[in-house]
Amino acid sequence: MNTISRMVENEYLEKHSEFWCFATTVIGDATKREIFLSMEDDDSRAKWLAYLYIKGEMWVKEMLIGNPIRCVNAFRMEPQLFLRLCNDLSSKYGLKSSCNMSIHEKVGIFLYAIAQGASNRVLGERFQRSGETISRAFHGVLNSISCQKSKRLAYDIIRPYDPTFTQVPAKITTDARYMPYFKDCIGCIDGTHIEACIPEALQMPYRGRKGIPTFNVLAACDFDMCFTFVSAGWEGSAHDTRVFLHAIESPAFKFPNRLKVSTIWPTKGIQIEKVISYHIRRQDTISHNLKTSLQKMSVKLLIVDTHLFEVAVRDVSEF
């Protein structure tokens, strides 16, 4: 610490600054402290600390001020959106910079991880941070975005534009095939299985028909292809009906629904739509009565939700 104090006196460091906090943390490691003290002068020590300090932070800044395509390739969003996300997480959802890491770097670590499917080890090398630091930064941002114990970003983003559903969607009113038969329809629901990384000893409940550990995810979307509800975390072996009923019967989930209107065909309707969609090309074998026609039209509405899942899965696969 005498060396650190001398560097403060010689104006290499500003006491209690973010860089000063980083320097004291670095020399707390025995190996790095030995390297630090073995250097010839304070100027060399300051440059070495700066190299360690700005590695991840500087890379994020380069992505933000450089070619926008680089930022999109790294974080899957443009620089302006990246900065807006950082500002919202900081001002509205409690994300704070730490002694040795800025909010921009924390968000960069989180976005790079989910955009590239990067492991903790890859992130540590990319941002020159320890595995523990990477984990803390990732979960800090994750808790700001989605946390069950308090209101977070996900609760403000994944919701209907009109929670009371007082207006019939334009998709219905402007199409004679759907109006008035589907005037009470507020969107589409569907489920999917997302591969999960689960410790081997805990994998059994997560193995379902896919043969690999998965999460059974239920989601709802509107006719603008925007998610309005997502229920994640169920084991892959959980039945779709169990996931669905839990979502609509749990008041805390606030499943989107019209007032005084229950969900039509909570189980049978889903199965009918699946059967019709699987055999949509075999229309010659289906009787052309009113019920079948309504079922076919409901399948066409369901395609909106299915296509949205396909887009999401495609984007994830491209990561």
N, C-alpha and C positions, 0 to 999 in steps of 0.2 A: 504493500500500500504506500510505502515511502516513494516508490517510483511513480505511482499514480499521482501523488500529491505534488511531486516535482513537475510532472507534466502539466498539472493544472496551473502551477505558478508560472511556467514557461508558455502558457496559453496554447498548449497542444490540446487540452481538454477544458471544457467548461463544467464546473462542478454541478452535480445534480441534473445535468442535461441527459437527454436520451442516449447520446453517445457515451457519456461518462458511465451511465448505468450499464451499458453494454460492455464497456471495458472492464468494469469491476466483476461482471459475470464471467467474462472470458478468463480472467486470471484466477478465477475460483477453481478452474480445472487444472489439475496438477501438471499434466503434459503441456498444455498451452501456456501455463505460467512459466514453466522451464524455458520454453521457446521465447517467450516474451522477455524474460530477464537475460537471456543469452545474447540478445541483440546489442549492437555497438552503441547506439545512441537513442535518444528519445524520438528523434525524427523518424528513424527506421521503425521504432515501435508504433508510432502514430500511423504510419503508412500501412503497417501490417494490420493494425486494428481496423483501419478504414477499409482495407480489402475484405476483411471478414464481415464488417458491418454492412457494407453497401451491396454485398453480393446478391442477395435476394431482392432487396429494396430497389437497387439500381436496375436489375433485370425487369422488374415490374414497371418501373418508370420508362425504360426503353420501349416496352410494349405499348405504353400509353401515348408516348409522344412520337413514336415511329410510324411506319406504314400501318394504317388501320387493319389491313389484312392480317398482319402478324398478331395483332390483339385478338382478332376473331378466331384465328387458328389456335391460339393458345388458350383463350378463355371462353370462346364461343359467344362473345359479345363485343360490340364496338366500344371504343374508349369512353365516349360520352355516357353510354349506359353503365359501364364499369364504375365510373366516378359517381354517377347518380345512385347506384346501388350502395357504394361505400357511404355516401352521405346519408341515405335513408337508414341504413343499418346503424350508423352512429347516432343520428339525431332522434330516431323514433324507436329503435329496438335494442338499445343498450350495449351495442358493440363498442368496446374501448380499445385504444392502443395500449400496449403493455410497455414495460420499461425498456425493452430492447426490440420491439416490433411494432411497426405502424399498422393502421387499419388497412391501408392499401395492400401491404404484403400479406396480411391475414386473409383478406378476401381473395388475393391472387393465389395463395396456397389452396384455398377451398375450391375455387373455380378450376384451377389447373388439375386438381385431383379428379373432379367429377367430369371434366371435359375430356381429359386424356386417359382416364382410368388408371391414374398413376398410383403406385404403391407408396407406402410411407418411406421406404428406402429411396425410391426415385425422387420423391419430393425433397428429402433431406439433401440429396446431391444437387438438385436443381436450385434450391434456395440456400444451400450451405447452412443447414440447421440440423440439430439433433432430432432423433426420432420422437423424443418426448415433446420437444418444442413444436414440431410439426403436428403432432396429435392434439396438443392443447389449442393451437391456432385453428385447426380444422373444426374441432368440436365447439370452439367459441363462436365461430361463424354459423355453424349448423344450429346451435341453440338460439341464435338470433333470428334465424330464418324459420325454424320449425321446432317448437318446444311445447309439450303437452301441458305444462304447468302454468303457462302464461301466454298472453296474446303476442304473436310474432308475425313476421312478414307473410308467412303462408296463409294465416287467417285473414289477412287483408287482401291478398291477391286471388286465392282460390275460393271464390264465392260468386254467387249470381249478381249481376248488375242490379237487378230488381228483386230483393229478397222476398217481397210479398207477391210477386208474380201477378200484378194487377192487369198487365197487358198481355194479349196473346202475341206470341212471337211472329215477326214479319214473315218468317219461313212458312208459317201455317196460313196466315191471312192472305198471302199473295198467291197461294197455290190452291186451285179448285179441287185438286185431288185430296188435299188434307183438311180443308175447311168445309163443314164444321166438325167433321168426325174427330179431329185431333186438336180441337181448340183448347183442351185442358192439358195438352202435352207441353212440358216445360223443358225438355231436353232428352238426352239419351244416357243410358248407363251400360257399362260393360266391365269386364274383368280381364286381367292378364296375370301371367306369372313372370316375375322378374328374378333373375338368378341372384342368389344370396351367398355371401361369404360367411359361413357359419363354422365354429369350431367342430371338429370331427365328432367329439363326444355328444354334441347337441344337435346333430344333423337329422336324426330320425324323423322328428315331427315336420321338418321342412321338406322332406322328400315325398312328392306326390306322383301324379301321372307323368310328370316331366322326367322323372328319374334322377334329377339333380336337386340340390337344395334351392328352394325358391320362396319368394314372398307372394302370397295371393293378394293382389291389389285390385280394389274396386274403385272405379272413378265414374263421375258424371260430367257431361259437358253440355253446353248450349249449342244452338244452331250456328253460332259464329266460330265454332271449333275452339272454344275456350273452356278449360276445366273449371267446373263450379264446385266439385267435391272430390276428395281423394281419401280413401281409407287404406292405409298401408301398414304393414307389420304382421299381418296374419301369416301363419305357417302355410307352406305350400300344400300340406295335406288337408287343410281346412276346406270344407265343402263351400261352394259358391253361395248356396242358400244361407248358410250360417253367417258368412261374412256380410251378406246383404241385409239379413234381418237384424244383425247386431248394429249395423249402420243406421237403419231407420228407426230402431227402437231405443237408441241412446240419445237422449235430449242434448247432451253435451256436444254431440257431433254436428248438430244443426243440419241434418240432411235436407237438401233443397226439396221443397214440396209445397204445393198450393195449400192455402188455408182451407180447412174443412174438407179437403179432398184427399182420400187415401190413395196410395199407389195401386194402380190397376194390375191385376194378375202378378202378385209379387213373386210367385214361383212358376205357375203354369204359363204365364205370358212369356217369361224368359225362355222356357223350353220350347214353346211354339215358335217363337222368333228364330231360335237356333235351328229348329227342324226345317223351317221354311227357307232360311238362308242357306243351309247346307244343300238343299234341293231346289234352289231357285231356278236352275236350268231345266228342271223337269216339270215345267209348268203344265205340260199337256196332261199330266197325271193328277193334277189338282183341280177339283171342281171349282167352277167360276161362280161362286155364290158371294154374297155380301161379306160373310165372315172371312172367307179366303182373301177377298180383295183388300179388306182392312188389314189383314195380317201381312199381305205383300207390301202395302204402303208403309206399315210400321217397320218392316225390314229396311225399306229405303231410307227411312228416318234414322234407323240404327246404324246405317252405313256411315253417317256423319261421325258417330262415336268411334266406330271401328277404324275409320280412316285416320282419326286423330291419334289413336293408339299406334297405328302403323307409322305415322310421322314421328311420334316420340321414340319408338323403338328404333327406327331408321337413324335418327339423330344420335341416339345413344351408341348404336353400332359403329357410327362413323367416328365417335370419340376415340 
